[in-house]
Amino acid sequence: MANVHLDEIPEKVSRLNGQTAANGRQECQPGSAGGQDCQPDSFGSLKGQTAVVTGGGRGIGRAICLELARAGAHVVIGYGHNRQEAEETADACRRLGPEAQIVEADVSELSSSKKLIDEAYKAYGRLDILVNNAGITKDTLALAMHMEDFDRVLKVNLYGAFYCAQAAAKYMLRARYGRIISISSIVGLHGNAGQTNYAASKAGIIGMTKSLAKELASRNITVNAIAPGMIDTKMTGAMSGVARTAMEAQIPAGYAGRPEDVAAAVRFLALPQAGYITGQVLGVDGGMGT
């Protein structure tokens, strides 16, 4: 091993830092990594960043909006029909400090998805985070499924995620920074009877995520998916007691998760410090998928 004199160390460190920057990885300098200061106490902070959350008016989407606002990000909430819920979520985000606004968008339509992304960028002059959360179900056994129900679920859940990711990536490529996070499902990994359309859409999100991650990684843009298991929402709240008990028996943790559990995972993947994590599927399922 070659001897290194102490007075040579600063020069070597400086050269290494230069190589790191040249390789497209973020140096820990004020203003780097999408506006983060990279100080020890900044971990978990998204201060000054802009996030778009589709389907952000209620349930998991609302929890994600609040968590990102709590971290300091300005939030643009995409909603499909219920303006009141979106406004209530925006008001709750504003009470946490950052700005928030709502945009009506049907993500199953390319032009509407692009409009959502463009308006977010126009409002804040930057787009750091996209969370593809909008999703629907139209459940029935495959042999009884109408093709329009199959098509509609894929258009909203999968096409919508792609439309928004494609539009957002154009802005992120210019900035050489971005975080794209899509909400998949444990059903996309393991399937579920009566949800062929939903499972196909959520499995498609996983394939899309892994492919986009390979395309965008060199530009400091990460692309990841989250696969929630049984989460307490209005949909699971409508289950019968017997069905819920049977479902919870399959969860090693022994209980359903909360929307806030998914939101915490989104916040982590959105952080500048999570920049070396890409193309991954993070299960938030109490061990159900193991």
URNOR-V419871 format. One record per pair of residues at least 24 apart in sequence whose ideal C-beta (glycine too) atoms are under 10 Angstrom apart, sorted by the first residue. I is the first residue (numbers start at 1). J is the second residue. Records with the same first field share a line. If there is no record, write none. Layout:
BEGIN
I=J / J
END
This chain:
BEGIN
23=218
24=176 / 217 / 218 / 219 / 220
25=220 / 275 / 276
26=176 / 177 / 220 / 272 / 273 / 275 / 276
28=272 / 273
32=177 / 272
33=128 / 177 / 220 / 271 / 272 / 273 / 275
34=73 / 126 / 128 / 129 / 172 / 175 / 176 / 177 / 178 / 179 / 220 / 270 / 271 / 272 / 275
35=72 / 73 / 126 / 128 / 177 / 272
36=72 / 128 / 271 / 272 / 273
37=272
38=272 / 273
42=72 / 271 / 272 / 273
43=271 / 272 / 273
44=70 / 71 / 72 / 267 / 268 / 271 / 273
45=71 / 72 / 73 / 267 / 271 / 272 / 273
46=70 / 71 / 72 / 73 / 74 / 75 / 98 / 128 / 129 / 179 / 267 / 270 / 271 / 272
47=71 / 72 / 73 / 74 / 97 / 98
48=72 / 73 / 74 / 98 / 124 / 126 / 128
49=73 / 74 / 75 / 98 / 124 / 126 / 127 / 128 / 129 / 177 / 179 / 270 / 271 / 272
50=74 / 75 / 76 / 98 / 99 / 120 / 121 / 123 / 124 / 125 / 126 / 127 / 128 / 129 / 130 / 171
51=75 / 76 / 77 / 93 / 98 / 100 / 120 / 124 / 127 / 128 / 129 / 130 / 131 / 179 / 181 / 266 / 267 / 270
52=76 / 77 / 78 / 103 / 105 / 116 / 117 / 119 / 120 / 121 / 127 / 128 / 129 / 130 / 131 / 132 / 133 / 164 / 167 / 168
53=77 / 78 / 79 / 89 / 93 / 100 / 120 / 129 / 130 / 131 / 132 / 133 / 134 / 181 / 183 / 263 / 266
54=78 / 79 / 80 / 103 / 105 / 107 / 113 / 116 / 117 / 130 / 131 / 132 / 133 / 134 / 135 / 156 / 160 / 161 / 163 / 164 / 182 / 183
55=79 / 80 / 86 / 105 / 107 / 131 / 132 / 133 / 134 / 135 / 136 / 156 / 157 / 160 / 183
56=85 / 86 / 89 / 90 / 93 / 100 / 102 / 103 / 131 / 133 / 134
57=81 / 82 / 83 / 84 / 85 / 86 / 87 / 88 / 89 / 90 / 102 / 134
58=82 / 85 / 86 / 88 / 89 / 233 / 234 / 259
59=85 / 133 / 135 / 231 / 232 / 233 / 234 / 235 / 236 / 259 / 262
60=131 / 133 / 135 / 183 / 226 / 228 / 231 / 232 / 233 / 257 / 258 / 259 / 260 / 261 / 262 / 263 / 266 / 284
61=85 / 86 / 89 / 131 / 133 / 134 / 135 / 183 / 233 / 259 / 262 / 263
62=86 / 88 / 89 / 92 / 93 / 133 / 259 / 263
63=89 / 133 / 231 / 233 / 258 / 259 / 260 / 261 / 262 / 263 / 264 / 266
64=89 / 129 / 131 / 133 / 181 / 183 / 226 / 259 / 260 / 262 / 263 / 264 / 265 / 266 / 267 / 270
65=89 / 90 / 92 / 93 / 96 / 100 / 131 / 133 / 263 / 266
66=92 / 93 / 95 / 96 / 100 / 259 / 260 / 263
67=93 / 96 / 259 / 260 / 262 / 263 / 264 / 265 / 266 / 267 / 268 / 270
68=93 / 96 / 98 / 100 / 129 / 131 / 263 / 266 / 267 / 270
69=93 / 94 / 95 / 96 / 97 / 98 / 99 / 100
70=96 / 97 / 98 / 263 / 267
71=96 / 98 / 129 / 266 / 267 / 270 / 271
72=96 / 97 / 98
73=98 / 99 / 100 / 124 / 128 / 129 / 267 / 270
74=98 / 99 / 100 / 101 / 120 / 123 / 124 / 126 / 128 / 129
75=99 / 100 / 101 / 102 / 120 / 129 / 131
76=100 / 101 / 102 / 103 / 105 / 116 / 117 / 119 / 120 / 121 / 123 / 124 / 127 / 129 / 130
77=101 / 102 / 103 / 104 / 105 / 116 / 120
78=102 / 103 / 104 / 105 / 106 / 107 / 112 / 113 / 115 / 116 / 117 / 119 / 120 / 130 / 131 / 132 / 133 / 134 / 160 / 164
79=103 / 104 / 105 / 106 / 116 / 134
80=104 / 105 / 106 / 107 / 108 / 112 / 134 / 136 / 156 / 160
81=106
99=123 / 124
105=134 / 160 / 163 / 164
106=134 / 155 / 156 / 160
107=132 / 133 / 134 / 135 / 155 / 156 / 157 / 159 / 160 / 161 / 162 / 163 / 164
108=134 / 136 / 151 / 152 / 153 / 154 / 155 / 156 / 157 / 158 / 159 / 160 / 163
109=155 / 156 / 159 / 160 / 163
110=159 / 160 / 162 / 163 / 164 / 166 / 167
111=163
112=160 / 163 / 164
113=159 / 160 / 161 / 162 / 163 / 164 / 165 / 166 / 167 / 168
114=163 / 164 / 166 / 167 / 168 / 170
115=167
116=160 / 163 / 164 / 167 / 168
117=163 / 164 / 165 / 166 / 167 / 168 / 169 / 170 / 171
118=167 / 168 / 170 / 171
120=167 / 168 / 171
121=167 / 168 / 170 / 171 / 174
125=171
126=171 / 172 / 174 / 175 / 177 / 178
127=167 / 168 / 169 / 170 / 171 / 172 / 174 / 175 / 177 / 178 / 179
128=168 / 171 / 172 / 175 / 177 / 178 / 179 / 270 / 272
129=168 / 172 / 178 / 179 / 180 / 181 / 266 / 267 / 269 / 270 / 271
130=161 / 164 / 165 / 167 / 168 / 169 / 171 / 172 / 178 / 179 / 180 / 181 / 182 / 221 / 223 / 270
131=161 / 164 / 179 / 180 / 181 / 182 / 183 / 226 / 263 / 266 / 269 / 270
132=157 / 158 / 160 / 161 / 162 / 163 / 164 / 165 / 168 / 180 / 181 / 182 / 183 / 184 / 205 / 208 / 209 / 225
133=160 / 161 / 181 / 182 / 183 / 226 / 262 / 263 / 266
134=160 / 161 / 164 / 183
135=160 / 161 / 182 / 183 / 184 / 185 / 198 / 201 / 202 / 205
136=160 / 197 / 198 / 201
137=185 / 187 / 194 / 195 / 197 / 198 / 201 / 235
138=195 / 197 / 198
139=192 / 193 / 194 / 195 / 196 / 197 / 198
140=194 / 195 / 196 / 197
141=193 / 194 / 195 / 196
142=193 / 194 / 195 / 196 / 197
143=196
144=194
145=194 / 195 / 196 / 197
146=197
147=197
149=197
150=196 / 197 / 198 / 200 / 201
151=197
152=197
153=195 / 196 / 197 / 198 / 199 / 200 / 201 / 202
154=197 / 198 / 200 / 201 / 204
155=201
156=201
157=182 / 183 / 184 / 185 / 188 / 197 / 198 / 200 / 201 / 202 / 204 / 205
158=182 / 184 / 188 / 197 / 200 / 201 / 202 / 203 / 204 / 205 / 207 / 208
159=201 / 204
160=201 / 205
161=201 / 202 / 204 / 205 / 208 / 209 / 212 / 225
162=204 / 205 / 208 / 212
165=205 / 208 / 209 / 212 / 216 / 223
166=212
168=221
169=212 / 215 / 216 / 219 / 221 / 223
172=216 / 219 / 220 / 221 / 222
173=216 / 219 / 220 / 221
174=219
175=219 / 220 / 221
176=218 / 219 / 220 / 221
177=219 / 220 / 221 / 222 / 272 / 275
178=216 / 219 / 220 / 221 / 222 / 223 / 270
179=220 / 221 / 222 / 223 / 224 / 266 / 269 / 270 / 271 / 272 / 274 / 275 / 277 / 278
180=208 / 209 / 212 / 213 / 216 / 221 / 222 / 223 / 224 / 225 / 269 / 270 / 278
181=209 / 222 / 223 / 224 / 225 / 226 / 265 / 266 / 267 / 268 / 269 / 270 / 274 / 282
182=206 / 208 / 209 / 212 / 223 / 224 / 225 / 226 / 227 / 281
183=225 / 226 / 227 / 228 / 262 / 265 / 266 / 284
184=208 / 209 / 224 / 225 / 226 / 227 / 228 / 281 / 282 / 283
185=225 / 226 / 227 / 228 / 229 / 231 / 283 / 285
186=227 / 228 / 229 / 230 / 231 / 281 / 283 / 284 / 285 / 288 / 289
187=227 / 228 / 229
188=225 / 227 / 281
189=225 / 227 / 229 / 281 / 283 / 285 / 289
190=227 / 229 / 285 / 288 / 289
202=227 / 228
205=281
206=279 / 280 / 281
209=278 / 279 / 280 / 281
210=278 / 279 / 280 / 281
211=279
212=278 / 279
213=277 / 278 / 279 / 280
214=278 / 279
216=278 / 279
217=275 / 276 / 278 / 279
220=272 / 275 / 278
221=275 / 278
222=269 / 270 / 271 / 272 / 274 / 275 / 276 / 277 / 278 / 279 / 280
223=269 / 278 / 279 / 280
224=265 / 266 / 268 / 269 / 270 / 274 / 277 / 278 / 279 / 280 / 281 / 282
225=269 / 279 / 280 / 281 / 282 / 283
226=261 / 262 / 263 / 265 / 266 / 268 / 269 / 280 / 281 / 282 / 283 / 284 / 285
227=262 / 265 / 281 / 282 / 283 / 284 / 285 / 288 / 289
228=257 / 259 / 261 / 262 / 265 / 282 / 283 / 284 / 285 / 286 / 288 / 289
229=253 / 256 / 257 / 261 / 262 / 283 / 284 / 285 / 286 / 287 / 288 / 289
230=255 / 256 / 257 / 285 / 286 / 288
231=256 / 257 / 258 / 259 / 260 / 261 / 262 / 284 / 285 / 286
232=256 / 257 / 258 / 259 / 260 / 261
233=257 / 258 / 259 / 262
247=288
248=286 / 288
250=285 / 286 / 287 / 288
251=285 / 286 / 287 / 288 / 289
252=285 / 286 / 287 / 288 / 289 / 290
253=285 / 286 / 287 / 288
254=286 / 287
255=286
256=285 / 286 / 288
257=284 / 285 / 286 / 288
258=284
261=285 / 286
END
